[in-house]
């Protein structure tokens, strides 16, 4: 029984060591990234691209927003400072959404902030430079589809289609060449650490030539990471909005998540999540071995809503205090062992408990095998009291651990307890025992 339990908990971590030594390690360790949706849709606060695709307004009216996109108060240094202060280790920005309007001065067509708007400049490059100087990994969101492009086969959800790809493969190839030209511009200018594709659902892998795209990007930079939205040729999963209830099958995954109910800035959306709710989401992702990619939606002038700034600042306070229990951690233990989110350190011999509540009485942990060396509250000098009950010689069922956390040691948002073991965390997962021997 005990040998099986050791394999259950320790072997997966062992197998990951070789992988983590490679390109995915920084991503696996990062835990928190900041997503940025910024484009002409912020002018009227409409849904990014989808608002015309779903005919909530005409394509012409949607694109006319470009004439009022000013970036007048855009401060890429301040954006980078805010991201760094949040504790995020990487950022992903929408270089081009499904509307086809590029944030950089693309040469592949005329749809860019530099050419279409009063901003009249490349707004991507200064941001990329600012985050790089702060040691933040750079990810570029890129929409494979472009509903505004004359050679993309559709523009509205309900049609009609401009043409059939199979009937006019030369026209489709022109669009693929356009995508390739823009991707090469982005690679040459920024050499992103991460490619965040979107829009792949409208075509299959063969039609997109997904393998050719990813092979080319990886040949240019073998260390680049590619997300899942390129027809199965990516490196990690990207569930969206809802936190997975069951741990995802992907070894690497990232929850992309909004602070209110919108990706881009929308004037009428004031349904902002509290900093506490976002922190719970972060530790939920950590507990399940994933990352949180948290979105902000700047206004057209480049300012960021104060409600979003507040969330990022609280993230920064909390991650700085609890950094050992955030970065480099791995998925925790099954939830039936303790009423808390959990994770373990990379070595596997420290179990972290995240308490998003004020405990009423001791925190109870069931099924921990082997000896506890120490228990402490992360970020506090105040030691908790702890005791093990029913550790009996006649049974291999572990005793019940109870931890009492002094109120003055509690964090204002989420308290973290570190349980230091004398070896990798092992768990008893059996049904219990009936007495067959006693002393």
C-alpha positions in Angstrom: 0.0 0.0 0.0 2.6 2.6 1.0 4.8 1.9 -2.1 1.8 2.5 -4.3 1.1 5.8 -2.5 4.6 7.0 -3.1 4.3 6.3 -6.8 1.0 8.0 -6.9 2.3 11.3 -5.6 6.0 11.4 -6.4 6.4 9.7 -9.8 4.5 12.4 -11.8 6.8 15.1 -10.4 9.8 13.0 -11.2 8.8 12.5 -14.8 8.2 16.3 -15.2 11.8 17.2 -14.3 13.2 16.7 -17.8 10.3 18.7 -19.3 10.7 21.5 -16.9 14.4 21.8 -17.7 13.3 22.8 -21.2 11.3 25.6 -22.7 8.2 25.1 -20.6 9.8 25.7 -17.2 9.4 29.5 -17.0 5.8 29.1 -18.0 5.2 26.4 -15.4 6.8 28.5 -12.7 5.2 31.8 -13.6 1.6 31.2 -12.4 0.4 34.7 -13.2 0.3 36.6 -16.5 -1.6 39.7 -17.6 -3.7 39.7 -20.8 -4.4 43.0 -22.5 -7.2 43.5 -25.0 -6.7 47.0 -26.6 -8.0 48.1 -29.9 -10.5 50.4 -31.7 -13.4 48.6 -30.0 -12.6 50.6 -26.9 -13.7 53.8 -28.5 -17.5 53.0 -28.3 -17.0 50.2 -25.8 -18.4 47.5 -28.1 -17.5 43.9 -28.2 -14.1 43.4 -29.8 -14.8 42.2 -33.4 -17.8 40.1 -32.4 -20.1 43.1 -32.3 -20.0 43.4 -36.1 -19.6 39.7 -36.8 -22.9 39.1 -34.9 -24.5 42.2 -36.7 -25.0 44.3 -33.5 -23.6 47.1 -35.7 -22.4 47.3 -39.2 -18.8 46.5 -40.2 -18.5 50.1 -41.5 -19.6 51.6 -38.2 -17.3 49.3 -36.3 -14.3 50.2 -38.3 -15.1 54.0 -38.2 -14.1 53.9 -34.5 -10.5 53.9 -35.7 -11.0 57.6 -36.5 -11.5 58.3 -32.8 -8.8 56.1 -31.3 -6.2 58.5 -29.9 -4.0 56.7 -27.4 -3.6 60.3 -26.1 -2.7 59.2 -22.5 -1.0 55.9 -23.4 2.1 55.3 -21.2 3.7 52.0 -22.0 6.2 52.4 -19.1 3.3 52.8 -16.7 1.6 49.8 -18.1 4.8 47.7 -17.7 5.3 49.0 -14.1 1.8 48.0 -13.2 2.2 44.5 -14.6 5.5 44.1 -12.9 4.1 45.3 -9.6 1.2 42.8 -9.8 3.7 39.9 -9.6 2.9 38.7 -13.1 5.9 37.1 -14.9 4.5 37.4 -18.4 2.1 39.4 -20.4 0.0 38.8 -23.6 -1.2 41.7 -25.7 -3.6 41.6 -28.7 -1.3 42.5 -31.6 -4.3 41.9 -33.9 -7.8 40.8 -33.0 -10.4 39.3 -35.4 -11.2 42.7 -36.8 -7.7 42.8 -38.4 -6.6 46.1 -37.0 -2.9 45.8 -36.0 -1.3 47.6 -33.1 2.0 47.6 -34.9 2.7 49.4 -38.2 2.2 46.3 -40.4 3.4 46.4 -44.0 1.1 43.5 -45.0 -2.0 45.8 -45.4 -3.4 49.2 -44.4 -5.3 48.1 -41.3 -3.3 49.4 -38.3 -3.5 52.0 -35.6 -0.6 53.8 -37.2 -2.4 54.2 -40.6 -6.1 54.4 -39.6 -6.2 56.4 -36.3 -5.3 59.8 -34.8 -2.8 57.9 -32.7 -0.8 57.6 -36.0 1.9 55.5 -34.5 3.0 52.0 -33.7 1.7 51.4 -30.1 3.0 47.8 -29.8 6.8 48.4 -30.0 7.2 50.7 -27.0 5.1 48.3 -24.8 7.2 45.3 -25.9 10.4 47.2 -25.1 9.1 48.4 -21.7 8.1 44.9 -20.5 11.3 43.4 -21.7 13.4 45.9 -19.7 11.5 44.7 -16.6 12.3 41.0 -17.1 8.7 40.2 -18.1 8.1 37.6 -20.8 6.4 38.9 -23.9 3.4 37.1 -25.4 1.7 38.2 -28.6 -2.0 37.4 -29.2 -2.6 37.0 -33.0 -5.9 36.1 -34.7 -5.4 33.6 -37.4 -8.7 34.7 -39.0 -9.4 38.3 -40.2 -13.0 39.0 -40.8 -12.1 42.4 -42.4 -9.6 40.9 -45.0 -10.9 40.7 -48.6 -9.4 37.2 -49.0 -10.9 35.8 -45.8 -14.0 33.8 -46.8 -16.5 35.4 -44.3 -17.3 38.5 -42.4 -20.7 37.9 -40.6 -21.8 34.9 -38.6 -24.9 34.4 -40.7 -23.1 34.9 -44.0 -23.2 35.1 -46.9 -19.7 33.7 -47.5 -17.5 35.7 -49.9 -16.2 32.5 -51.6 -15.6 28.8 -51.0 -12.1 27.9 -50.1 -12.2 24.6 -52.0 -13.5 26.3 -55.1 -10.9 29.1 -55.0 -7.7 27.7 -53.3 -5.6 30.5 -54.9 -7.5 33.2 -53.0 -7.2 31.2 -49.8 -3.5 30.9 -50.3 -3.3 34.7 -50.7 -4.8 35.0 -47.2 -2.4 32.4 -45.8 0.5 34.4 -47.3 -0.9 37.5 -45.6 -1.0 35.7 -42.2 2.6 34.5 -42.8 3.8 38.0 -43.7 2.4 39.4 -40.5 3.7 36.6 -38.3 7.2 37.2 -39.9 6.9 40.9 -39.1 6.1 40.1 -35.5 8.9 37.6 -35.2 11.5 39.9 -36.7 10.4 42.9 -34.6 9.8 41.2 -31.2 10.8 37.5 -31.1 8.0 36.8 -28.6 8.5 34.3 -25.8 4.9 33.1 -26.4 2.5 33.0 -29.3 -1.1 33.2 -28.3 -3.2 32.2 -31.3 -7.0 32.6 -31.6 -9.7 32.2 -34.2 -8.6 28.7 -35.4 -12.1 27.2 -35.0 -13.4 28.3 -38.4 -11.0 26.1 -40.4 -9.4 22.7 -39.8 -5.6 22.1 -39.3 -5.0 21.2 -42.9 -6.7 24.3 -44.2 -4.9 26.6 -41.8 -1.6 24.7 -42.5 -1.3 24.7 -38.8 1.7 22.3 -38.7 3.6 24.4 -41.2 2.9 27.6 -39.2 4.1 26.1 -35.9 7.1 24.3 -37.5 8.3 27.6 -39.0 7.9 29.5 -35.7 9.7 26.8 -33.7 12.5 26.6 -36.3 13.1 30.3 -35.9 12.9 30.1 -32.1 13.0 26.6 -30.6 12.3 28.1 -27.1 9.0 29.8 -28.1 5.9 28.6 -26.5 2.6 28.3 -28.5 -0.9 28.1 -27.0 -3.4 25.5 -27.9 -5.6 27.4 -30.3 -3.9 26.3 -33.5 -5.6 23.0 -34.1 -3.7 20.8 -31.7 -0.2 22.0 -32.5 0.3 24.1 -29.3 2.1 23.4 -26.0 -0.6 24.1 -23.4 -4.3 24.3 -22.9 -6.4 27.6 -22.6 -9.7 27.2 -20.8 -11.6 30.5 -20.8 -13.5 32.4 -18.1 -14.7 29.5 -15.9 -12.2 27.9 -13.6 -12.0 24.1 -14.4 -13.8 22.1 -11.7 -11.8 19.0 -12.5 -8.0 19.3 -13.0 -7.4 19.6 -16.7 -5.7 16.7 -18.6 -3.1 19.1 -20.1 0.2 19.0 -18.2 0.4 22.8 -18.8 -2.6 25.0 -18.9 -3.7 28.6 -18.3 -7.0 30.1 -17.5 -7.7 33.3 -19.4 -10.0 35.4 -17.3 -11.6 38.8 -17.2 -11.9 41.2 -14.2 -15.4 42.3 -15.2 -17.5 40.5 -17.9 -15.7 41.9 -20.9 -12.3 41.5 -22.6 -11.9 45.0 -24.0 -13.1 48.2 -22.4 -16.9 48.6 -22.3 -18.4 51.6 -20.6 -21.5 49.8 -19.4 -19.8 46.8 -17.9 -19.3 47.7 -14.3 -19.6 44.1 -13.0 -16.0 44.1 -11.6 -14.8 41.2 -9.6 -13.3 42.0 -6.2 -9.6 41.6 -5.6 -10.4 38.8 -3.2 -12.4 36.9 -5.9 -9.5 37.2 -8.3 -7.0 36.0 -5.7 -9.2 33.0 -5.0 -9.2 32.3 -8.8 -5.4 32.5 -8.8 -4.9 30.0 -6.0 -7.5 27.8 -7.5 -5.4 27.7 -10.7 -2.2 27.1 -8.7 -3.9 24.3 -6.8 -4.7 22.6 -10.0 -1.3 23.1 -11.5 -2.1 25.9 -13.9 -1.6 29.6 -14.5 -4.0 32.6 -14.4 -3.9 34.9 -17.4 -5.8 37.9 -16.1 -7.2 40.4 -18.6 -7.3 44.2 -18.5 -9.1 46.3 -21.0 -7.6 49.9 -21.4 -9.7 52.8 -22.7 -9.0 54.1 -26.2 -6.8 56.8 -24.7 -4.6 54.3 -23.0 -5.8 54.7 -19.4 -6.7 51.6 -17.4 -9.9 51.5 -15.4 -9.2 52.1 -11.7 -11.1 49.0 -10.7 -8.6 46.9 -12.7 -5.6 48.8 -11.3 -6.9 48.0 -7.8 -7.0 44.3 -8.5 -3.5 44.3 -9.9 -2.2 46.2 -6.9 -3.7 43.7 -4.5 -2.3 40.8 -6.5 1.1 42.5 -6.1 0.7 42.9 -2.4 -0.3 39.3 -1.9 2.1 37.6 -4.3 5.1 39.6 -2.9 4.2 38.4 0.6 3.6 34.8 -0.4 6.0 34.4 -3.3 7.4 31.0 -2.1 3.8 29.6 -2.3 3.2 31.0 -5.8 6.1 30.8 -8.2 7.5 27.4 -9.0 4.8 25.5 -7.2 3.1 22.4 -8.5 -0.5 21.0 -8.2 -1.7 20.2 -4.8 -3.4 17.3 -3.1 -7.0 16.1 -3.6 -9.6 18.3 -2.0 -11.0 15.7 0.3 -7.9 16.0 2.5 -8.4 19.6 3.6 -11.0 22.3 3.2 -8.5 24.6 1.4 -6.7 25.1 -1.9 -3.3 23.4 -1.9 0.0 23.2 -3.8 3.4 21.7 -3.2 6.9 23.2 -3.8 9.0 21.9 -6.7 10.8 19.5 -4.4 7.6 18.1 -3.1 8.3 18.3 0.6 6.4 21.4 1.5 2.6 21.4 1.3 0.9 24.8 1.1 -2.6 25.4 2.3 -4.4 28.5 1.0 -7.2 29.7 3.3 -9.6 32.2 1.6 -11.6 32.4 4.8 -11.1 33.2 8.5 -11.0 29.7 10.2 -13.5 29.0 12.9 -11.4 26.7 15.0 -8.5 24.6 13.8 -7.8 23.7 10.2 -8.0 20.0 9.8 -5.8 17.9 7.4 -6.4 14.2 6.8 -4.2 11.5 5.4 -0.6 13.0 5.6 1.9 10.2 5.8 5.4 10.5 7.5 6.7 13.1 9.8 6.1 16.8 9.9 9.2 18.9 10.5 7.5 22.3 10.9 4.4 24.3 10.3 4.4 28.0 9.7 2.3 30.8 8.4 3.9 32.2 5.2 4.8 35.9 5.5 4.3 35.9 9.3 6.7 35.5 12.2 3.8 34.3 14.4 3.9 30.5 14.7 0.7 28.5 14.5 -0.1 25.7 17.0 -0.6 22.2 15.7 -1.3 18.7 17.0 -1.8 15.2 15.6 -4.7 13.1 17.0 -5.2 9.3 16.7 -1.7 8.4 15.4 -2.0 4.7 16.5 0.5 1.9 16.2 -1.9 -0.7 15.0 -3.1 1.1 11.9 -1.4 2.6 8.8 -4.1 5.2 8.6 -2.3 8.5 9.5 -3.4 10.6 12.4 -5.5 13.7 12.1 -3.6 17.0 11.9 -5.1 20.1 13.4 -3.6 23.6 12.9 -4.6 26.6 14.9 -3.7 29.9 13.2 -3.6 32.9 15.5 -5.9 35.7 14.3 -3.0 38.2 14.2 -1.2 35.9 11.7 -4.1 35.9 9.2 -3.7 37.7 5.9 -6.3 40.2 5.0 -7.2 38.2 1.9 -5.9 34.6 1.8 -3.7 33.1 4.5 -1.1 30.6 3.5 0.1 27.8 5.8 3.3 25.8 4.9 3.6 22.3 6.2 7.2 21.1 5.9 7.7 17.4 5.7 10.7 15.2 6.1 10.3 13.9 2.5 8.0 14.3 -0.5 4.4 14.6 0.5 2.6 11.2 0.6 -1.0 10.6 1.3 -3.2 7.8 2.6 -6.1 7.3 0.2 -7.7 4.2 1.6 -11.1 3.5 3.3 -9.7 3.2 6.9 -9.0 0.1 8.9 -10.6 -2.1 11.5 -8.5 -3.0 14.6 -6.7 -6.3 14.3 -3.9 -5.7 16.7 -3.4 -3.4 19.7 -0.7 -2.9 22.3 
